[in-house]
Amino acid sequence: MKYLLLAVVILCITLVQGQTNTPCTPEVGYSPCPRCVYRTQDARDECYMRIALAFGVTLNRERPYGAIIVNHVSNNISCYGVNSGNDNVLSHGEIAAFNNCTKLYPSPTGNDRTNPGINWANHTLYTSAEPCPMCAAASVWRGLGRMVYGTDIPTLARIGSKQITIRTREIYSNSILSLFKTGAQGVQGSNYVPLLKESVLKEECDRAFYTAFGYAYPPVGYKACEDVFANEYGQCGHDHGYGFNQ
């Protein structure tokens, strides 16, 4: 199943740049986008997380931060993003996904702040690793409905990746957004932060990051990978577990 999902993602990899109408089109080799049709939310979350992870591994094998944004009301993928820090150090997977969605669905009135092109509250962001504070804060400002991540920040730091060790749950718990609306009943204030689901498919995501960072962050990443996964999964820094070899 994971190889099938990976094949689907490979067909859609050109979507990161220049999205103009729909996330998946015949021009990029696949239409429509894959859909995770399961009865339970847990099963759908795992399915979409595998797509996000495979997307990250496919496009950036050394830093497989993959993200997809899904309309959880219609159950359709709205956009993708992958870490492209070599082009812009701020282009984390989540930021890339937000930017792609904003370009793909522009505000009909030219005011993204008050009239965005999509209802962000109806969307879930799936990311293969816990968002950094920048990306977590961006999800709050964007008005995202749900955030689902795989690998956590402590694991990334243990492997050797530079991290700001402020957790997503801390960002959310300290976010107070007063959205004032003037109406017949006067001024109303509400606090909105995304619903958070942690550690979905953590073992699979951990494996991808351990093996990737074993290659990208020697010797710390390689040693951490060897200590945890080598006996079970093979050579660190060479096999990502998704059919790719360095």
N, C-alpha and C positions, 0 to 999 in steps of 0.2 A: 504493500500500500504506500509506504513512504517513497518508494522509487517512482510510483505513478504520480504522486503529488509533486515530486521533484521535476519530472518530465513536464508537467503542466507549467511549473514555474519557469523552467528554462525557455519555454515558448513565449513567455510574457516578459522576459528580462529587458526588452527595449523600452518598457514603459516608464522607467525611472526618469528619463529626460523627454521633454517635448510632448507630454500628454495633451491632446487637443479635444477629444470628444468622449470616448469611453475608455475604461481601463484596459480592456482586451478587445482587439479588433482583428479581422482577417488579415490585415496588413502585417501584424506581428506574429501571425501563425496560429492564433487560437481565438475562437469566439464561440460562445460567451466565456466570461471568467469562470473558474471553478467555483462550485458552491458546496458547502458542507451541510448536507441534509441529514440531520440526526434529530431524534425526538428530545434528547436531553441537552441542556445548556452545557454541561460538562463535556459531553461528547463533541459538540460543535466547537467549544473552546479548544479542545485538543487538536481537532482537525485543522482549524485555522492556524493554530500555533505551528503545526508541522509545515504548513505552507510558508509562513513567515520565516521559519528557521531555514528551510530549504532555499528560499529566495536569498537570504543572507549568505549562506554557504556558497551558492552558485556565483554570486556577483562579487563577493569579497571574502575569499577563503581564509585570509589571515585575520580578519576581524568580522566574523559573520553576524553582524547586527542587522537583522532583517525585520521589517515592520510592514504590516498591512492594516488598512482601516476598512472595517466592515460595517455596513448598515445592518444593525441587528434587528431591525423591524422588517425589512424586505429580504434579509439574509443574502445580500449581494456585496461583493468586494467593490469598494469605491476607489481605492488607490493603493499604491505600493511605495516603499522607500527603503533604501539600504545605505549603510554607512559609506560615505565618500569623503572621508577626512583628508585624503591626499589632495583633493581639489579645494576643499574648504574645511578647516578644522572644526567648524561649527556644524557641518552637515552630518549630524548623527542620523541614524535610520528613522527615528521618530520625526525629527525636524524635516527630513526629506519627504516623508509621507505627508505631513501637514502641508508643506509647500506644494507638492504635487496635487493634492486635493483642491487647494485654493486656486491653482491655475486651471485645473480641470473643471471646477464648478465655481466660476467667478460670481461675485455679487451681481444680481440683476440691476441694482441701482448704483453700483460703483462704490458702495460703502460696506466693506467687509465687516466692520465693527458692529454695525447695527442690523445689517441685512445680509448675512453670509449666503453663499450659493447653496449650501446644504444645511440640514438641521443636525448640528454636531451632537446634540443630546441623544440622537438616535444611532450614534456610531460607537463602535468598540475599536480600540487600537490594540493589535496583537504585536508584541515585540519579543524577540528571542532573548533579550536580556533586560533587566530592570532599568528603567530610564534614569539617566543622571539627573541631578537637580534642575539643570537647564531644561531638559525635555519634559520632566515631570511638571515644572512650572508652566511650560508651554501648553501642556494638555489642560491645565486649569484655565489659563487665559483663553484657550480656544473653545472652551465650553464642551469638551468631550464628555460623552455619557459613561463609558467604561474604559478601564485600562487593564490589560491582561499581560503579564510577563512571565518569562521562563527562568533563566539563570538570575541569581541575585547579585547585588553589589559586593557583599563579602566574598563570594566565590570568585568574582572577577578580580578583586584585589589580591586574593590569595594566589591566583595564577600569575600575577605580575603586571596586570593592567593598571594604569594610573586611574584612580577613582577619587571622587569627592564623596566621602562616606556619609552622606545625608540620604536617608532612605526615602523612597517615594511616599510611604505612608506618613512620614514626618512632614513632607511638603504639603500633602493633602490636609493633614490634621491642623496645620498652621495657616491654611488658606481661608480667608474670610472675604468673600466677594459680596458687596452690597449692590444688588441690582435694583435700582429704584424705578418703580413704574407709577406714573400718575394716572389715576382713574377715579371712578365714582366713589370709591372707598378711601381715597387719599393716597398717601405714599406707603408702599409696601416694600419690605426688604427681604431678600432671600439669600441663602448661602448655597452655592453650587460647586461641588467638586466631583470628579469622576468616581464612579464605583470602582473599587480596586480588587483584583483577583491575582494572587501571587503564586509563583512556583508551579505554573502549569507546564507539564512535560519537563520538569526541571532536570531530570536525569539525562534526557536526550539533548537538551540545550547545553547542560554542563559538558557533556561529552564533546560536542562540537567546539565549544570554546576552549576546553582543555587541549584538544588536539591542535586546534588552530593556533593558540597562543604558544604551544610547544614549539611551533615553527616561528612565530612572529616575535616572541619575547624570550629568547634564550639568554642565560641558562635558567632563569627563574621559572619561566613557563614550562620549559621542557622537563625540569626536575619535578615540578608539581604534577604534570601530566603523567610522568613515569610512575610517581608514587601512587597515584590514584587509579589510573586507567590502563597502564601499559599491559599488564598481565592478561587483561580481559579483551582489550580491543586492538592490540598491535602497536606498531611504532608511532610514537608521538611526533607530531609535526609532519607526518606523511599521509596518514589515512584519516580523513574526516568522518568516515563512517557513512558517507553518502555516495560512495562510488568514485571519489576523486582521489588522485594521487599527485603529490608534488612532482 
